Amino acid sequence: MTPAINTARKANIRHSIHEYAHDPAAESYGLEAATKLQVDPAQVFKTLVVNLDGKALAVGIIPVNSQLSMKRIAGAAGAKKAEMADKQDVQRSTGYVLGGVSPLGQKRLLPTFLDDSARSYETIFVSAGRRGLEIELSSQDLLTVTKGGFATLCQ
């Protein structure tokens, strides 16, 4: 069990766990998940942690086949500037390693924003807390548990 799965269970939300054999040589963990699970990449979301104005961290959740707009996530969070967070800061604040960062069950609850495109799907897939493990759930349940909101985040 990962903290992400435990969080979903504790919140009593409907979810499914999907496991696949992770290839350490994969160039993109998210696209690998979509391919191995035979799911549209636009329905599989990656969890990215950004540094806002050099002062605070926030989470952006976007489709694995998209790029995060730093301007848009900064605006959604009420900041002037955003940049990708330092790897050590990500691991320290979330408790997860890169490639397995889940928006659920993080050590510290960070401001969380889910790309608007998630509204197009009944369920979405996000990391369940380690490489090769995905959790499928509704976007609304994800936002309820993370106390997050929808925003337009992609370039």
RODO-2510 file (C-alpha; in nm, 4 decimals, decimal comma):
residues 155
     n   res          X          Y          Z
     1     m     0,0000     0,0000     0,0000
     2     t     0,1149     0,3517    -0,0769
     3     p     0,0100     0,6705     0,1042
     4     a    -0,1918     0,7610    -0,2089
     5     i    -0,3953     0,4398    -0,1978
     6     n    -0,4393     0,4676     0,1790
     7     t    -0,5644     0,8255     0,1364
     8     a    -0,8216     0,7205    -0,1254
     9     r    -0,9420     0,4353     0,0941
    10     k    -0,9606     0,6508     0,4058
    11     a    -1,1600     0,9155     0,2141
    12     n    -1,3945     0,6359     0,1014
    13     i    -1,3811     0,7398    -0,2651
    14     r    -1,4367     0,5045    -0,5567
    15     h    -1,1096     0,4159    -0,7238
    16     s    -0,9303     0,1396    -0,9105
    17     i    -0,5644     0,0464    -0,8913
    18     h    -0,3762    -0,0395    -1,2109
    19     e    -0,0310    -0,1945    -1,1973
    20     y     0,2081    -0,2531    -1,4863
    21     a     0,5712    -0,3572    -1,5303
    22     h     0,7659    -0,0292    -1,5257
    23     d     1,0601    -0,0056    -1,7640
    24     p     1,3407     0,2008    -1,6016
    25     a     1,4574     0,2980    -1,9521
    26     a     1,1224     0,4627    -2,0387
    27     e     1,1708     0,8229    -2,1498
    28     s     0,8331     0,9361    -2,0146
    29     y     0,6776     0,7640    -1,7145
    30     g     0,3343     0,9056    -1,7956
    31     l     0,3329     0,8024    -2,1608
    32     e     0,4617     0,4610    -2,0561
    33     a     0,1626     0,4282    -1,8199
    34     a    -0,0834     0,5272    -2,0934
    35     t     0,0692     0,2806    -2,3395
    36     k     0,0897    -0,0116    -2,0982
    37     l    -0,2611     0,0479    -1,9613
    38     q    -0,3961     0,1040    -2,3156
    39     v    -0,5538     0,4353    -2,2169
    40     d    -0,5732     0,7632    -2,4084
    41     p    -0,2708     0,9712    -2,2919
    42     a    -0,5054     1,2675    -2,2456
    43     q    -0,6785     1,0710    -1,9664
    44     v    -0,3539     0,9934    -1,7821
    45     f    -0,2281     1,2838    -1,5717
    46     k     0,1156     1,3656    -1,4349
    47     t     0,1758     1,5419    -1,1059
    48     l     0,4211     1,8307    -1,1232
    49     v     0,5451     2,0397    -0,8315
    50     v     0,6366     2,4025    -0,8906
    51     n     0,7989     2,6741    -0,6851
    52     l     0,5916     2,9933    -0,6678
    53     d     0,7817     3,3227    -0,6465
    54     g     1,0662     3,1316    -0,4795
    55     k     0,8574     3,1105    -0,1614
    56     a     0,6068     2,8238    -0,1752
    57     l     0,5317     2,5005    -0,3564
    58     a     0,2176     2,4056    -0,5495
    59     v     0,0988     2,1058    -0,7494
    60     g    -0,0123     2,1084    -1,1123
    61     i    -0,1821     1,7983    -1,2535
    62     i    -0,1866     1,7840    -1,6333
    63     p    -0,2245     1,5234    -1,9098
    64     v     0,0960     1,3284    -1,9726
    65     n     0,0994     1,4380    -2,3369
    66     s     0,0926     1,8093    -2,2456
    67     q     0,3300     2,0725    -2,1108
    68     l     0,2665     2,2822    -1,8029
    69     s     0,2443     2,6574    -1,8599
    70     m     0,4381     2,8278    -1,5814
    71     k     0,2483     3,1501    -1,6457
    72     r    -0,0882     2,9754    -1,6105
    73     i    -0,0091     2,7859    -1,2910
    74     a     0,1392     3,1002    -1,1370
    75     g    -0,1806     3,2865    -1,2230
    76     a    -0,4016     3,0091    -1,0860
    77     a    -0,2055     3,0173    -0,7599
    78     g    -0,2064     3,3971    -0,7350
    79     a     0,1709     3,4189    -0,7843
    80     k     0,3790     3,6264    -1,0220
    81     k     0,6187     3,3528    -1,1299
    82     a     0,6468     2,9748    -1,1243
    83     e     0,9299     2,7368    -1,2013
    84     m     0,9767     2,3646    -1,1615
    85     a     1,0611     2,2817    -0,8012
    86     d     1,3968     2,1367    -0,7048
    87     k     1,4010     1,7549    -0,7000
    88     q     1,4936     1,7409    -0,3301
    89     d     1,2157     1,9870    -0,2413
    90     v     0,9662     1,7717    -0,4329
    91     q     1,0719     1,4539    -0,2546
    92     r     1,0858     1,6228     0,0858
    93     s     0,7423     1,7862     0,0589
    94     t     0,5553     1,5005    -0,1104
    95     g     0,7328     1,1931     0,0238
    96     y     0,7483     1,0507    -0,3291
    97     v     1,0294     1,0023    -0,5812
    98     l     1,0132     1,1689    -0,9223
    99     g     0,8178     0,9580    -1,1679
   100     g     0,5995     0,8320    -0,8843
   101     v     0,4688     1,1574    -0,7359
   102     s     0,0997     1,1248    -0,6583
   103     p    -0,1303     1,4157    -0,5848
   104     l    -0,2783     1,1968    -0,3080
   105     g    -0,1174     1,1214     0,0267
   106     q     0,1565     1,3804     0,0122
   107     k     0,3438     1,4598     0,3346
   108     r     0,2259     1,8210     0,3183
   109     l    -0,0979     1,9305     0,1540
   110     l     0,0103     2,1776    -0,1138
   111     p    -0,2137     2,4086    -0,3191
   112     t    -0,3299     2,1790    -0,5988
   113     f    -0,4604     2,2596    -0,9470
   114     l    -0,6036     2,0106    -1,1968
   115     d    -0,6125     2,0968    -1,5662
   116     d    -0,9614     2,1721    -1,6975
   117     s    -0,9286     1,8949    -1,9568
   118     a    -0,9959     1,6420    -1,6786
   119     r    -1,3610     1,7498    -1,6879
   120     s    -1,3928     1,5639    -2,0211
   121     y    -1,3515     1,2241    -1,8558
   122     e    -1,5623     1,0287    -1,6116
   123     t    -1,2384     0,9076    -1,4519
   124     i    -0,8714     0,9997    -1,4828
   125     f    -0,5502     0,8167    -1,3988
   126     v    -0,2807     0,9611    -1,1711
   127     s     0,0214     0,8057    -1,0064
   128     a    -0,0631     0,5903    -0,7070
   129     g     0,2694     0,6704    -0,5448
   130     r     0,5288     0,4662    -0,7275
   131     r     0,6428     0,3984    -1,0797
   132     g     0,4289     0,1280    -1,2412
   133     l     0,1233     0,1977    -1,0265
   134     e    -0,1725     0,4191    -1,1234
   135     i    -0,4954     0,5045    -0,9455
   136     e    -0,8127     0,5723    -1,1447
   137     l    -1,0713     0,8023    -0,9880
   138     s    -1,3052     1,0889    -1,0696
   139     s    -1,1513     1,4326    -1,1013
   140     q    -1,4004     1,5692    -0,8492
   141     d    -1,2985     1,3097    -0,5898
   142     l    -0,9331     1,3944    -0,6541
   143     l    -1,0014     1,7634    -0,5961
   144     t    -1,2078     1,6968    -0,2857
   145     v    -0,9296     1,4932    -0,1237
   146     t    -0,6542     1,7395    -0,2233
   147     k    -0,8671     2,0490    -0,1528
   148     g    -0,7736     2,1544    -0,5064
   149     g    -0,9411     2,3311    -0,7950
   150     f    -0,9684     2,3268    -1,1711
   151     a    -0,7559     2,5634    -1,3814
   152     t    -0,6308     2,5931    -1,7371
   153     l    -0,2702     2,4827    -1,6962
   154     c    -0,1389     2,3602    -2,0312
   155     q     0,0541     2,5563    -2,2916
***
